[in-house]
Amino acid sequence: MATSSRALAEASPAIARRGQHPGIALTVIAATQLMVVLDITIVNIALPHIQHALRFNTTDLSWVINAYTLTFGGLLLLGGRAGDILGRRRVFVVGVLVFSLASLLGGLAQSSAWLLAARALQGLGGAIASPTALALIATNFREGQERNRAFGVYSAVAGAGGAVGLLLGGMLTSWLSWRWVLFVNVPIGVAIALLAPLYINESERHPGRFDLLGAFTATAGMVSLVYGFIRASDHGWTDAVTLTSFSLAVVLIAAFLANERRAPQPITPLRLFRDRNRSGAYGLMLCVSATMFSIFFFITLFVQEILGYSPLRAGFAFLPISVAIVTAAQFAARTQLRFGPKPFLVTGSLLVLGGVIWATRIDLGTGYLDGILGPTMMFGFGMGSIFVPATLTVVSKVSPHETGAATGMLNTTQQVGGSLGLSILVTVYGTASADEARQRAAAFLRHATPRQVAEFHATGRLPAPYSSQVLVHGIASAFQMGLVFAALAVAIAVFVIKVGRLPVPPAASPSRGRA
């Protein structure tokens, strides 16, 4: 074996470099996931600047986030399938380059439509790169402790990416411009595209077909569903466009399921859901992600609008969450073989639930140290405890040619869950805020001077003390709805997932793709 390895190294130096530098390979893969994941949140802190520069109204501004997450989540399944058919490393590089080009175009945007188109293209690049990045861990690292460590690093990066994005977004927005939250991806993406062919093994290609109808119906169905919730927050549940959007979503999702049953090579093999533990992991990740997106969104809003933090300070306020996620993910990765996934899934979901319960107590007198740091740290430890065992549960017992589909589905549940959860909680926030605003407006007008009344009718805006109370009431109401998602995650972890300790494969049986 040693002789053949030396002969292979002499015949192909590039292959030898890849085999001898697993750390570089993991760095490239993890950097890609960090870039893709943090781009979901990196623009959050820059949104007020984007709104002013490109003249977005408040409702349309939410699509700066949704254009990315919905395209990303909706096409992840197709991206995973493309990696299986065309070769994961090849598809990985293409996805990174598309993502980098879209980031450049977004940074140069001169109109709202231009930026939204670039964000959708970013989502496409992320959907191509992200599932292949996760699947490349199976291609490049031996099953067992080596792969578990790699998954630990990957999951820690994926989990902390949201908080890192908030920190980096604050720095770039404060020091340079909102455009740099997009420009920053360009040099990173180019470096990844250059290093990947040198240090990452290519996977074996599996001949097959692309399920374009499945990809279209899945993506369009989720866009319609999320749009329906966002529309309802402004126009009500009986609005004709809202009802049409929900109806279209039902038709498209039903068409997707029907197509997946008939398609000879579907992007989502429904047999993946026959395994109880894998289905439970998907459901758990969907519910937890629905909570995670909302925590980041509303806490960011609170610390800037109520506590008066600058973008940079707001970014630093989220740094402890990153530390909590990374610490918990590394601990879970190192102790998986001893305890198995279930204890971590249960404990993690309970921590998430506890963090959300704590966050519902937020009010106008809440400060960072006495009401924000504690629940977000608890939430971070919970998320970090879930990522690794959920990932390992999903890829366990999956045949090699379906690894891309299985991991793509895991990423899809994260993005779709986040988009759906945020849209639902934004709807709750909007309804609660509107009700509170009417009450506060009545109280204000009873004591307002004629000049204040005239200003209110001209602008429609309440003075700061009243508007702050409206904002906080809406955030607290949204977190109360978030309790539903967190409670569902706990129920799935406790009652649905029954996985025990995962078996340790023989050390002499590496699972590597061909170079």
C-alpha positions as CSV (number, residue, x, y, z in Angstrom):
1,M,0.0,0.0,0.0
2,A,2.8,2.4,0.9
3,T,4.6,1.6,-2.4
4,S,1.6,2.2,-4.5
5,S,0.9,5.5,-2.7
6,R,4.5,6.7,-3.4
7,A,4.1,5.7,-7.0
8,L,0.8,7.6,-7.3
9,A,2.5,10.7,-5.7
10,E,5.3,10.6,-8.2
11,A,3.0,10.2,-11.1
12,S,0.6,13.0,-10.0
13,P,2.0,15.7,-7.7
14,A,-1.3,17.5,-7.6
15,I,-3.1,14.5,-6.3
16,A,-0.3,14.0,-3.7
17,R,-0.7,17.5,-2.5
18,R,-4.4,17.0,-2.0
19,G,-4.0,13.9,-0.1
20,Q,-1.2,15.3,2.2
21,H,-3.0,18.5,3.1
22,P,-6.4,17.7,4.6
23,G,-6.2,20.8,6.7
24,I,-6.1,23.0,3.5
25,A,-9.0,21.1,2.0
26,L,-11.1,21.5,5.1
27,T,-10.2,25.2,5.2
28,V,-11.3,25.7,1.6
29,I,-14.6,23.9,2.2
30,A,-15.3,25.6,5.5
31,A,-14.5,29.1,4.0
32,T,-17.0,28.5,1.3
33,Q,-19.7,27.6,3.8
34,L,-18.8,30.6,5.9
35,M,-19.1,32.9,2.9
36,V,-22.4,31.5,1.8
37,V,-24.0,31.4,5.3
38,L,-22.8,34.8,6.5
39,D,-24.2,36.4,3.4
40,I,-27.7,35.7,4.8
41,T,-27.1,38.0,7.7
42,I,-24.2,40.3,6.7
43,V,-26.6,42.6,4.9
44,N,-29.0,42.9,7.9
45,I,-27.0,45.6,9.7
46,A,-26.5,47.4,6.4
47,L,-30.2,47.5,5.5
48,P,-30.9,51.1,6.7
49,H,-28.0,52.3,4.5
50,I,-29.2,50.2,1.5
51,Q,-32.7,51.6,2.0
52,H,-31.5,55.2,1.8
53,A,-29.1,54.6,-1.0
54,L,-31.4,52.7,-3.4
55,R,-34.7,54.2,-2.2
56,F,-36.4,51.0,-1.0
57,N,-39.7,51.2,0.9
58,T,-39.9,49.2,4.1
59,T,-41.9,46.3,2.6
60,D,-39.6,45.9,-0.4
61,L,-36.5,46.1,1.8
62,S,-37.3,42.6,3.2
63,W,-36.7,41.1,-0.2
64,V,-33.0,42.0,0.0
65,I,-32.9,39.1,2.5
66,N,-35.6,36.9,0.9
67,A,-34.3,37.1,-2.7
68,Y,-31.2,35.4,-1.4
69,T,-32.6,32.9,1.0
70,L,-35.5,31.7,-1.1
71,T,-33.4,31.2,-4.2
72,F,-30.7,29.6,-2.1
73,G,-33.1,27.3,-0.3
74,G,-35.2,26.5,-3.3
75,L,-32.4,25.4,-5.6
76,L,-30.2,23.7,-3.0
77,L,-31.7,20.3,-4.0
78,L,-30.8,20.8,-7.6
79,G,-27.3,21.9,-6.6
80,G,-26.8,18.7,-4.6
81,R,-28.0,16.7,-7.6
82,A,-25.7,18.5,-9.9
83,G,-22.7,17.6,-7.7
84,D,-23.6,13.9,-7.8
85,I,-24.0,13.9,-11.6
86,L,-21.2,16.2,-12.8
87,G,-18.7,15.8,-10.0
88,R,-18.8,17.6,-6.7
89,R,-15.5,19.5,-7.0
90,R,-16.3,20.8,-10.5
91,V,-19.8,22.0,-9.5
92,F,-18.4,23.4,-6.2
93,V,-16.0,25.7,-8.2
94,V,-18.7,26.8,-10.6
95,G,-21.0,27.7,-7.7
96,V,-18.3,29.7,-6.0
97,L,-17.5,31.7,-9.2
98,V,-21.2,32.4,-9.8
99,F,-21.5,33.6,-6.1
100,S,-18.5,35.9,-6.5
101,L,-19.8,37.4,-9.8
102,A,-23.2,38.1,-8.2
103,S,-21.5,39.7,-5.2
104,L,-19.6,42.0,-7.5
105,L,-22.7,43.0,-9.4
106,G,-24.6,43.5,-6.1
107,G,-22.0,45.8,-4.8
108,L,-22.2,47.9,-8.0
109,A,-26.0,48.1,-7.9
110,Q,-27.5,51.4,-8.8
111,S,-31.2,50.5,-8.3
112,S,-33.4,48.3,-6.1
113,A,-34.2,46.0,-9.0
114,W,-30.5,45.6,-9.8
115,L,-29.7,44.7,-6.2
116,L,-32.5,42.2,-5.9
117,A,-31.5,40.5,-9.1
118,A,-27.9,40.2,-7.9
119,R,-29.1,38.8,-4.6
120,A,-31.1,36.1,-6.4
121,L,-28.0,35.3,-8.5
122,Q,-26.0,35.0,-5.2
123,G,-28.6,32.6,-4.0
124,L,-28.1,30.5,-7.1
125,G,-24.4,30.4,-6.6
126,G,-24.8,29.5,-3.0
127,A,-27.3,26.7,-3.9
128,I,-24.7,25.2,-6.2
129,A,-21.7,25.5,-3.9
130,S,-23.2,24.8,-0.4
131,P,-24.5,21.2,-0.8
132,T,-21.4,20.1,-2.7
133,A,-19.2,21.7,0.0
134,L,-20.8,19.5,2.7
135,A,-20.8,16.4,0.4
136,L,-17.1,17.0,-0.3
137,I,-16.3,16.2,3.4
138,A,-17.5,12.7,2.7
139,T,-15.3,12.6,-0.4
140,N,-12.2,13.8,1.3
141,F,-12.3,12.5,4.9
142,R,-12.4,8.9,6.2
143,E,-15.6,7.8,8.0
144,G,-15.3,7.8,11.7
145,Q,-13.3,10.2,13.9
146,E,-11.6,12.0,11.0
147,R,-14.9,12.8,9.3
148,N,-16.6,13.7,12.6
149,R,-13.9,16.3,13.3
150,A,-14.3,17.7,9.8
151,F,-18.1,17.9,10.3
152,G,-17.4,19.6,13.6
153,V,-15.4,22.3,12.0
154,Y,-17.9,22.7,9.1
155,S,-20.9,22.8,11.4
156,A,-19.3,25.3,13.8
157,V,-18.5,27.6,10.8
158,A,-22.1,27.1,9.4
159,G,-23.6,27.8,12.8
160,A,-21.5,30.8,13.6
161,G,-21.7,32.2,10.1
162,G,-24.9,34.1,10.9
163,A,-23.4,35.9,13.9
164,V,-20.1,36.5,12.1
165,G,-22.0,38.1,9.3
166,L,-23.6,40.5,11.6
167,L,-20.2,41.5,13.1
168,L,-18.5,41.8,9.7
169,G,-21.5,43.7,8.3
170,G,-21.2,46.2,11.1
171,M,-17.5,46.7,10.6
172,L,-17.7,47.1,6.8
173,T,-20.8,49.4,6.9
174,S,-19.2,51.6,9.6
175,W,-15.7,51.8,8.2
176,L,-16.3,51.6,4.4
177,S,-19.8,51.4,2.8
178,W,-22.7,49.0,2.6
179,R,-21.4,48.0,-0.8
180,W,-18.5,46.2,0.9
181,V,-20.7,43.7,2.5
182,L,-21.0,42.3,-1.0
183,F,-17.6,43.2,-2.4
184,V,-15.9,41.3,0.4
185,N,-17.0,38.0,-1.2
186,V,-15.1,38.5,-4.4
187,P,-11.5,38.0,-3.4
188,I,-12.5,35.2,-1.1
189,G,-14.4,33.4,-3.8
190,V,-11.6,33.8,-6.3
191,A,-9.1,32.3,-3.8
192,I,-11.3,29.4,-3.1
193,A,-11.8,28.7,-6.8
194,L,-8.1,28.6,-7.3
195,L,-7.3,26.4,-4.3
196,A,-10.1,23.8,-4.7
197,P,-8.6,22.0,-7.8
198,L,-5.3,21.7,-6.0
199,Y,-6.3,20.3,-2.6
200,I,-9.8,18.8,-2.9
201,N,-10.5,15.4,-4.3
202,E,-13.0,15.0,-7.0
203,S,-15.9,12.7,-6.4
204,E,-17.0,9.9,-8.7
205,R,-19.5,11.0,-11.2
206,H,-22.9,9.2,-11.3
207,P,-24.7,9.5,-14.7
208,G,-28.2,10.9,-14.4
209,R,-30.7,13.5,-15.3
210,F,-31.6,16.9,-13.9
211,D,-35.1,17.2,-12.4
212,L,-35.7,20.8,-13.6
213,L,-39.5,20.5,-13.1
214,G,-38.9,19.5,-9.5
215,A,-36.5,22.4,-8.9
216,F,-38.9,24.9,-10.4
217,T,-42.0,23.8,-8.6
218,A,-40.2,23.6,-5.2
219,T,-38.6,27.1,-5.6
220,A,-41.7,28.8,-7.0
221,G,-43.9,27.1,-4.3
222,M,-41.7,28.3,-1.4
223,V,-41.5,31.9,-2.9
224,S,-45.3,32.0,-3.2
225,L,-45.7,30.7,0.4
226,V,-43.3,33.2,1.9
227,Y,-44.7,36.1,-0.2
228,G,-48.2,35.2,1.1
229,F,-47.0,35.7,4.7
230,I,-45.2,38.9,4.0
231,R,-48.2,40.3,2.0
232,A,-50.5,39.4,4.9
233,S,-48.5,41.4,7.3
234,D,-49.3,44.6,5.3
235,H,-52.6,43.9,3.7
236,G,-54.3,41.3,5.9
237,W,-55.3,37.7,5.6
238,T,-58.3,38.3,3.4
239,D,-56.5,40.3,0.8
240,A,-57.0,38.8,-2.7
241,V,-53.3,38.7,-3.6
242,T,-52.5,37.1,-0.2
243,L,-55.1,34.3,-0.8
244,T,-53.9,33.8,-4.4
245,S,-50.3,33.5,-3.3
246,F,-51.2,30.9,-0.7
247,S,-53.3,29.0,-3.2
248,L,-50.6,29.0,-5.8
249,A,-48.1,27.8,-3.1
250,V,-50.3,24.8,-2.3
251,V,-50.7,23.9,-6.0
252,L,-47.0,24.2,-6.7
253,I,-45.9,22.2,-3.7
254,A,-48.4,19.5,-4.5
255,A,-47.1,19.4,-8.1
256,F,-43.6,19.1,-6.7
257,L,-44.5,16.1,-4.6
258,A,-46.4,14.5,-7.5
259,N,-43.4,15.0,-9.8
260,E,-40.9,13.6,-7.3
261,R,-43.0,10.4,-7.1
262,R,-43.0,9.9,-10.8
263,A,-39.6,11.3,-11.9
264,P,-37.1,8.6,-12.7
265,Q,-34.3,10.6,-11.0
266,P,-35.9,13.2,-8.7
267,I,-33.8,15.9,-7.0
268,T,-35.4,14.8,-3.7
269,P,-35.7,11.0,-3.5
270,L,-38.7,10.6,-1.3
271,R,-37.3,7.4,0.0
272,L,-34.9,9.5,2.1
273,F,-37.8,10.3,4.3
274,R,-38.6,6.7,5.0
275,D,-35.9,6.7,7.6
276,R,-37.5,8.0,10.8
277,N,-34.4,9.5,12.2
278,R,-33.4,11.3,9.0
279,S,-36.9,12.8,8.6
280,G,-36.8,13.8,12.3
281,A,-33.5,15.6,11.7
282,Y,-34.9,17.5,8.8
283,G,-37.9,18.5,10.8
284,L,-35.8,19.5,13.7
285,M,-33.5,21.6,11.6
286,L,-36.4,23.3,9.9
287,C,-38.0,24.4,13.3
288,V,-34.7,25.5,14.8
289,S,-33.7,27.5,11.8
290,A,-37.1,29.2,11.8
291,T,-36.3,30.4,15.3
292,M,-32.6,31.3,14.5
293,F,-33.4,33.6,11.6
294,S,-35.9,35.4,13.7
295,I,-33.6,35.8,16.7
296,F,-30.9,37.4,14.6
297,F,-33.4,39.7,12.8
298,F,-35.3,41.0,15.8
299,I,-32.4,41.3,18.2
300,T,-30.5,43.3,15.6
301,L,-33.5,45.6,15.2
302,F,-33.8,45.9,19.0
303,V,-30.2,46.8,19.7
304,Q,-30.0,49.4,17.0
305,E,-33.5,51.0,17.3
306,I,-34.0,50.7,21.1
307,L,-30.5,50.6,22.6
308,G,-29.1,53.0,20.0
309,Y,-26.2,50.8,19.0
310,S,-24.1,51.8,15.9
311,P,-23.8,49.1,13.2
312,L,-20.3,48.2,14.5
313,R,-21.4,48.0,18.1
314,A,-24.4,45.9,17.1
315,G,-22.1,43.5,15.3
316,F,-19.9,43.1,18.3
317,A,-23.0,42.5,20.5
318,F,-23.5,39.2,18.6
319,L,-19.9,38.0,19.0
320,P,-20.7,35.9,22.1
321,I,-23.2,33.9,20.1
322,S,-20.5,32.9,17.7
323,V,-18.3,31.7,20.6
324,A,-21.2,29.7,22.1
325,I,-22.0,28.0,18.8
326,V,-18.4,27.1,18.0
327,T,-17.7,25.8,21.5
328,A,-20.8,23.7,21.6
329,A,-20.3,22.3,18.0
330,Q,-16.7,21.3,18.8
331,F,-17.8,19.5,22.0
332,A,-20.6,17.7,20.2
333,A,-18.2,16.6,17.4
334,R,-15.6,15.2,19.9
335,T,-18.1,13.2,22.0
336,Q,-20.5,11.9,19.3
337,L,-19.0,8.4,19.3
338,R,-19.4,8.1,23.1
339,F,-23.0,9.4,23.6
340,G,-24.6,9.3,20.1
341,P,-26.6,12.1,18.5
342,K,-29.9,12.0,20.5
343,P,-28.7,13.5,23.8
344,F,-27.2,16.5,22.0
345,L,-30.4,17.0,19.9
346,V,-32.6,16.9,23.0
347,T,-30.3,19.2,25.0
348,G,-29.8,21.6,22.2
349,S,-33.4,22.0,21.4
350,L,-34.2,22.5,25.1
351,L,-31.6,25.3,25.2
352,V,-33.1,26.9,22.2
353,L,-36.5,26.8,23.8
354,G,-35.2,28.2,27.0
355,G,-33.5,31.1,25.2
356,V,-36.7,32.0,23.3
357,I,-38.7,31.9,26.6
358,W,-36.2,34.3,28.1
359,A,-36.3,36.5,25.1
360,T,-40.1,36.9,25.3
361,R,-39.6,39.0,28.5
362,I,-38.0,41.8,26.5
363,D,-39.4,45.2,27.2
364,L,-38.5,48.9,26.9
365,G,-36.3,48.7,30.0
366,T,-34.3,45.7,28.8
367,G,-30.6,46.3,28.5
368,Y,-27.9,44.2,26.7
369,L,-26.3,42.6,29.7
370,D,-29.5,42.0,31.7
371,G,-31.8,40.8,28.9
372,I,-30.1,40.2,25.6
373,L,-26.8,38.5,26.3
374,G,-28.2,35.7,28.4
375,P,-30.9,34.4,26.0
376,T,-28.8,34.7,22.9
377,M,-25.9,32.8,24.6
378,M,-28.3,30.0,25.6
379,F,-29.6,30.0,22.1
380,G,-26.1,29.8,20.7
381,F,-25.1,26.8,22.9
382,G,-28.3,25.1,21.8
383,M,-27.7,25.7,18.1
384,G,-24.1,24.5,18.3
385,S,-25.2,21.3,20.1
386,I,-27.6,20.5,17.2
387,F,-25.6,21.1,14.0
388,V,-23.2,18.2,14.2
389,P,-25.5,15.4,15.4
390,A,-28.2,16.5,12.9
391,T,-25.7,16.4,10.1
392,L,-24.4,13.0,11.0
393,T,-27.9,11.6,11.5
394,V,-28.9,12.7,8.0
395,V,-25.8,11.2,6.2
396,S,-25.9,8.0,8.2
397,K,-26.8,4.9,6.0
398,V,-27.1,7.0,2.8
399,S,-25.7,5.5,-0.3
400,P,-22.8,7.4,-1.8
401,H,-24.7,8.5,-5.0
402,E,-27.4,10.1,-2.8
403,T,-25.2,12.0,-0.4
404,G,-25.6,15.2,-2.3
405,A,-29.4,14.9,-2.3
406,A,-29.4,14.1,1.5
407,T,-27.1,17.0,2.4
408,G,-28.9,19.3,0.0
409,M,-32.2,18.5,1.7
410,L,-30.6,19.3,5.1
411,N,-29.4,22.7,3.8
412,T,-32.8,23.3,2.2
413,T,-34.7,22.7,5.5
414,Q,-32.4,25.3,7.1
415,Q,-33.0,28.0,4.5
416,V,-36.6,27.3,3.9
417,G,-37.3,27.0,7.6
418,G,-35.5,30.3,8.2
419,S,-37.4,32.1,5.4
420,L,-40.8,30.7,6.5
421,G,-40.1,31.3,10.2
422,L,-39.0,34.9,9.6
423,S,-42.0,35.6,7.3
424,I,-44.4,34.2,9.9
425,L,-42.9,36.0,12.8
426,V,-42.7,39.3,10.7
427,T,-46.4,38.8,10.1
428,V,-47.1,38.4,13.8
429,Y,-44.8,41.4,14.5
430,G,-46.7,43.5,11.9
431,T,-50.1,42.7,13.3
432,A,-49.1,43.2,16.9
433,S,-47.3,46.4,16.1
434,A,-50.3,47.8,14.2
435,D,-52.7,47.0,17.1
436,E,-50.3,48.6,19.6
437,A,-49.7,51.6,17.4
438,R,-53.5,52.4,17.3
439,Q,-53.6,52.3,21.1
440,R,-50.5,54.4,21.5
441,A,-51.7,56.9,18.9
442,A,-55.0,57.3,20.7
443,A,-53.1,57.9,24.0
444,F,-50.8,60.4,22.3
445,L,-53.5,62.4,20.6
446,R,-55.4,62.8,23.9
447,H,-52.5,64.9,25.3
448,A,-50.8,66.2,22.1
449,T,-50.6,69.9,21.2
450,P,-52.1,71.1,17.9
451,R,-48.7,71.2,16.3
452,Q,-47.9,67.6,17.4
453,V,-51.3,66.5,16.0
454,A,-50.6,68.2,12.7
455,E,-47.1,66.5,12.5
456,F,-48.6,63.2,13.3
457,H,-51.2,63.4,10.6
458,A,-48.6,64.6,8.1
459,T,-46.0,61.9,8.7
460,G,-48.0,59.1,10.3
461,R,-45.2,58.6,12.8
462,L,-45.5,58.6,16.6
463,P,-42.9,60.4,18.7
464,A,-39.9,58.4,19.9
465,P,-41.3,57.1,23.3
466,Y,-44.5,55.9,21.7
467,S,-42.8,54.4,18.6
468,S,-40.3,52.5,20.8
469,Q,-43.1,51.0,22.8
470,V,-44.8,49.8,19.6
471,L,-41.5,48.3,18.3
472,V,-40.8,46.4,21.5
473,H,-44.4,45.1,21.8
474,G,-44.1,43.8,18.2
475,I,-40.8,42.1,18.9
476,A,-42.0,40.4,22.1
477,S,-45.1,39.2,20.3
478,A,-42.9,37.7,17.5
479,F,-40.8,35.9,20.1
480,Q,-44.0,34.4,21.6
481,M,-44.8,32.9,18.2
482,G,-41.2,31.7,18.0
483,L,-42.0,29.5,21.1
484,V,-44.1,27.4,18.8
485,F,-41.2,26.5,16.5
486,A,-38.9,25.9,19.5
487,A,-41.4,23.6,21.2
488,L,-41.9,21.6,18.0
489,A,-38.1,21.1,17.8
490,V,-38.1,19.7,21.4
491,A,-41.0,17.4,20.6
492,I,-39.2,16.0,17.5
493,A,-35.9,15.5,19.4
494,V,-37.6,13.7,22.2
495,F,-40.4,11.7,20.5
496,V,-39.5,11.2,16.9
497,I,-35.7,10.7,16.7
498,K,-34.7,7.4,18.1
499,V,-31.1,7.1,16.8
500,G,-28.6,5.5,19.1
501,R,-24.8,5.7,19.0
502,L,-23.5,5.6,15.4
503,P,-21.3,2.6,14.6
504,V,-17.5,3.2,14.3
505,P,-16.4,1.9,10.9
506,P,-13.1,0.0,10.5
507,A,-10.1,2.3,10.2
508,A,-9.0,0.5,7.1
509,S,-12.1,1.4,5.2
510,P,-11.7,5.0,4.1
511,S,-14.5,6.6,2.2
512,R,-12.8,8.8,-0.4
513,G,-13.8,9.9,-3.8
514,R,-11.5,9.5,-6.8
515,A,-8.9,12.2,-7.5
